[in-house]
């Protein structure tokens, strides 16, 4: 093969699909599960969302980096994705808030990134085959070797990744009168911001903190955060939630994304891996009780299994409250008797629309009622 | 929520004739709405005066009223049809205003008609600027800050809030007198003083200036359950201060962070809820301070708009169709997204491409017009392009304009000095984008251009990268490998531009590129960024490798559309293309449409089997031909645009169907055309051709004055002028017309006083059927597109009629016409002259099809694929259903400074039809449709100012007016001529003769109609002032004697009351 003078980067997937592009971040070789995200803006939030741990994110919108990096749009202190794939990485951003251009930011944080890839072609491939393991490298690696490496990494099923991103110790943010004990499994900063704005003090606890320790904080409510990996593998958190349900059934409890899945599991439910997941900011979710539709922000590869008649399979106490109008999957449930509910998507948005913010308000209202 | 069963009949109002600011996007929206409501089983009644629309096809609605869009007409239609509901939000501002007037007049209440989509309250809240501002402020939604001031002290207090710069508008003054922009305290002081003096009530409105801010639009939909979605965000490349219709725009927005974008989205939803638009689409405009990100709401349109059409095409989300469904009760989740077929419409499209819309201007047709772009729209059309990079989208959009540019870069400004360039960059213009590109090629820094133009640095730095590529491509020559080629093509560089850079031919570049294995791929517009499989075949080309287009199976025809609207080529050709698509699909052909005009019906993805949204250049079209290998290419329906490609497509091996390119050439090539007529023994005006000024003088003298001069290649009569003598010729040669070896000038005998006839016909190679013979009301010399025309022709001698039919038949057979043809004749003193033969769809096809009740464009398309007229059961020349008059509509009000006078160059943007039992009634209806109530106008007094040639004839007109008891005024010479015929008229001074003069008379409201026949372009200035005064006072001005004669006769003999009758009713009964 002729070696081009210009530096190049290689994307190779476990099934042999490959393409070459230009390096757009740090040099190196990374592996991960390739998923595509359909948000047209909000790449900084995507990059810094801990739920993307060990995933290489492919952006379907072809111009990424338009408004640069801002000081305020991070969902965690650093990028969390394993790698980043773009059609075009814009190197001259324009926005009054921009403090840095995207490629420099990626390089500074050691994120291997590529542009010049036909991300639509890659997306269609992932859509048809499902999320695939793959390699992204700026090294001169033969394609066969790259494909081999892609095949050698573990599949997402069964991986407990939350424990990799959850905090080691508790920290407190926000100043409100209400106290939220948040099981942090890779919590997005905007959830904290939103709770803070609603008058909550948020104690971010390691995601597998035992129930007793949670209750010792005498919280007004428990929040279970988003996070990466297979929910079924996060056994400690499931145990905590099951025990909390037994010991403090009246405690307002709210879960988002991974938190939604863990609450389902803690109540006897099941989860399964979606073909290519939901990663974007335009999914319509309907409240089956009112018919109202919210356009919502999504980032998940697993889903809660539905039982008969709008129930969560295996968890008769939980009633399905929200469904995805794209594919009918469960997007939210509530306990039939207790102030416990959860949604699979991201009411805190960031990136994406604010339509579902009312869930956070409802959680806060439930805590106020309890006070 | 389910469909509303309490409604049975729904009335829709169209937008009337095409005018600047309201073009065929409302045919697109109206057609979608008609189809959607019909699919839902409603009885649809439509009123629209524009015959060139698809929506006024008898198949579009149950009852189509081709009637003037007036309150009175609507009342009569409502009385007759008794609709339960009126849907006012799909016919532009015209329909919305009319609905509002009908509501305010109590007519809707009287007949129990419910406004659906937007109620009166919502319309008023959005449309009344003051109420809208107050509503926003009350709800703490940011609008430009400001306040009223009665003293410098108060002014300074307002400025303390707004900061500089501020815009000052003295209250109750006209046209911004005494206002302006203040940027410093000193300026404020002096301007406040001046402003307070100028204002009769001593009050000034001071507003923060948002000029130069970034401009955005959101297209929002809402349903009855209060679900809201943003269909598309749009960002303007040109900052605030240029009308969005005149701005280059991109979708989606590029330079807002997600946080900023979501804040804008939240505000948009609050606005639509506050205004109370219950269902359907609205457009909300924002300005954003580039320095602080502050967002303010500028305005809201509570209806489907031009931007909605753009958003629909840009995303694949059919806003109008869905708006219609929402209006009858559905919610968004109950409507399926056609494109995926599996997901609901309650979502927000996500794009994986960039869309650029580029406006097209026709300033060259309006000498004297101010060409600076402002907040008043001046563009006549637009092209849209889709690409995977900004460069690809923008450069495709620019070459799609067909203004001669091959992309962003050209060499025509290389001579322009830096200072001149800098100066021209300062003010927004039609070509500023190209000047910015030139400056970037010269290496000017982005910051300098940002300061000079206000264009966001994002766009400038993107273009700077393209400029660097353009420059380096020139140095480096042909790329060495595939990667190099993809770099150039992926940035949107056309083969034509690269050929220019490399000094090669376009064909050589194409061969080299294809040799490197580089051809475009075609990707799908799917609304979802690839997340779901798309069923809808809506494609665009790009140079990313992944190709998604599998050629269509079965017999297939490629239809080339008309590209951007322009004066001379507009909606009529889109009508023809869409009819062809319908007709061919009906008989089992697959249809592939190519077009780049987002306003059209043809670019709706469900009109054809496959849509390629692409520029109509040879390169782009040929790539599709190579991909699809169609059995036939239809080039005769899209106006000049596809015709210009016909020969190259033919030579390259594309199969043109219907009339052969050679036959078309025989009519377009002057020499061959002359030989054709000689061979058939037909007459044409004598003519000559000149390549030097000397030749022009000689030929003009030989042909004999007056002569008609024009460049050898014209569209819509561009550059045509009538010259009456040699001094006039000298003036023209020195200014307007450049004669050269490459650009010869044609000189034709001008048939003074002749009557023109237009014949539309259809032929299958064996048989020619005449659709209609139309008579022009204006005499020869006025462009046929600008002439009011009437059928059946009232002054046609039966013998001459037979001759016209006979000559048309012989021409059709000789040329082997297979499809449509149009022949223009002039008749003078019993002598028939052939002016033009166009073996293709003409501008009058939709008008004629409606007037005779025969779908000529559809039948023509079927003939082109081999059906005979006998098979189609069209063997006899049809009779008209009614007397039908087509009247043009002009954009003069948009171009202060341009002379509103008719001539051989086409200036009209649109047309209306009037159908009635007799000619006077049909004429008055058409005029009413064009906005002129002639009966009322004549009653209010008539001012005559005639040139010497027309004084005798004009006196006859005056005699008739006097008999009607009309008050007459005349300028001195005209008055004298009238006096000789015994008609008294009040003397009016010409401008410059003293005061009060004719202009004062018009402004004073003493005149309802002006009849002014000009001396020609070289006329004294006073005539011009007279016509402008009439225009700005809204007083109709007839500039030809024949029109005046016809108008006066119509008023004289009209029965007065005008009946309304639907097209379907006309088709049920045929009148002579």
HADDOCK unambig.tbl for C-alpha pairs under 7 A between the chains (distance, minus, plus):
assign (segid A and resid 38 and name CA) (segid B and resid 350 and name CA) 6.62 0.50 0.50
assign (segid A and resid 38 and name CA) (segid B and resid 529 and name CA) 5.97 0.50 0.50
assign (segid A and resid 40 and name CA) (segid B and resid 350 and name CA) 6.70 0.50 0.50
assign (segid A and resid 41 and name CA) (segid B and resid 257 and name CA) 6.45 0.50 0.50
assign (segid A and resid 41 and name CA) (segid B and resid 258 and name CA) 5.07 0.50 0.50
assign (segid A and resid 42 and name CA) (segid B and resid 257 and name CA) 6.54 0.50 0.50
assign (segid A and resid 42 and name CA) (segid B and resid 258 and name CA) 4.72 0.50 0.50
assign (segid A and resid 60 and name CA) (segid B and resid 352 and name CA) 5.48 0.50 0.50
assign (segid A and resid 60 and name CA) (segid B and resid 529 and name CA) 5.93 0.50 0.50
assign (segid A and resid 61 and name CA) (segid B and resid 351 and name CA) 6.38 0.50 0.50
assign (segid A and resid 61 and name CA) (segid B and resid 352 and name CA) 4.39 0.50 0.50
assign (segid A and resid 61 and name CA) (segid B and resid 353 and name CA) 6.61 0.50 0.50
assign (segid A and resid 62 and name CA) (segid B and resid 352 and name CA) 5.82 0.50 0.50
assign (segid A and resid 62 and name CA) (segid B and resid 353 and name CA) 6.15 0.50 0.50
assign (segid A and resid 62 and name CA) (segid B and resid 388 and name CA) 6.26 0.50 0.50
assign (segid A and resid 66 and name CA) (segid B and resid 254 and name CA) 6.30 0.50 0.50
assign (segid A and resid 66 and name CA) (segid B and resid 255 and name CA) 5.92 0.50 0.50
assign (segid A and resid 67 and name CA) (segid B and resid 255 and name CA) 5.40 0.50 0.50
assign (segid A and resid 67 and name CA) (segid B and resid 256 and name CA) 6.48 0.50 0.50
assign (segid A and resid 67 and name CA) (segid B and resid 257 and name CA) 6.05 0.50 0.50
assign (segid A and resid 92 and name CA) (segid B and resid 458 and name CA) 6.94 0.50 0.50
assign (segid A and resid 92 and name CA) (segid B and resid 461 and name CA) 6.64 0.50 0.50
assign (segid A and resid 93 and name CA) (segid B and resid 458 and name CA) 6.24 0.50 0.50
assign (segid A and resid 94 and name CA) (segid B and resid 255 and name CA) 6.28 0.50 0.50
assign (segid A and resid 94 and name CA) (segid B and resid 457 and name CA) 6.11 0.50 0.50
assign (segid A and resid 94 and name CA) (segid B and resid 458 and name CA) 5.18 0.50 0.50
assign (segid A and resid 95 and name CA) (segid B and resid 255 and name CA) 6.24 0.50 0.50
assign (segid A and resid 95 and name CA) (segid B and resid 256 and name CA) 6.93 0.50 0.50
assign (segid A and resid 96 and name CA) (segid B and resid 290 and name CA) 6.43 0.50 0.50
assign (segid A and resid 96 and name CA) (segid B and resid 291 and name CA) 5.67 0.50 0.50
assign (segid A and resid 96 and name CA) (segid B and resid 292 and name CA) 6.29 0.50 0.50
assign (segid A and resid 96 and name CA) (segid B and resid 293 and name CA) 6.73 0.50 0.50
assign (segid A and resid 118 and name CA) (segid B and resid 544 and name CA) 5.78 0.50 0.50
assign (segid A and resid 118 and name CA) (segid B and resid 545 and name CA) 6.76 0.50 0.50
assign (segid A and resid 118 and name CA) (segid B and resid 546 and name CA) 6.87 0.50 0.50
assign (segid A and resid 120 and name CA) (segid B and resid 530 and name CA) 6.62 0.50 0.50
assign (segid A and resid 121 and name CA) (segid B and resid 546 and name CA) 5.30 0.50 0.50
assign (segid A and resid 123 and name CA) (segid B and resid 530 and name CA) 6.33 0.50 0.50
assign (segid A and resid 124 and name CA) (segid B and resid 530 and name CA) 5.80 0.50 0.50
assign (segid A and resid 127 and name CA) (segid B and resid 531 and name CA) 6.33 0.50 0.50
assign (segid A and resid 282 and name CA) (segid B and resid 347 and name CA) 5.91 0.50 0.50
assign (segid A and resid 282 and name CA) (segid B and resid 348 and name CA) 5.25 0.50 0.50
assign (segid A and resid 283 and name CA) (segid B and resid 347 and name CA) 6.20 0.50 0.50
assign (segid A and resid 284 and name CA) (segid B and resid 346 and name CA) 6.18 0.50 0.50
assign (segid A and resid 284 and name CA) (segid B and resid 347 and name CA) 5.37 0.50 0.50
assign (segid A and resid 292 and name CA) (segid B and resid 225 and name CA) 6.99 0.50 0.50
assign (segid A and resid 292 and name CA) (segid B and resid 227 and name CA) 6.75 0.50 0.50
assign (segid A and resid 293 and name CA) (segid B and resid 227 and name CA) 6.02 0.50 0.50
assign (segid A and resid 295 and name CA) (segid B and resid 347 and name CA) 6.38 0.50 0.50
assign (segid A and resid 325 and name CA) (segid B and resid 343 and name CA) 6.89 0.50 0.50
assign (segid A and resid 325 and name CA) (segid B and resid 344 and name CA) 6.84 0.50 0.50
assign (segid A and resid 326 and name CA) (segid B and resid 343 and name CA) 5.16 0.50 0.50
assign (segid A and resid 351 and name CA) (segid B and resid 258 and name CA) 6.08 0.50 0.50
assign (segid A and resid 352 and name CA) (segid B and resid 262 and name CA) 6.93 0.50 0.50
assign (segid A and resid 353 and name CA) (segid B and resid 262 and name CA) 5.86 0.50 0.50
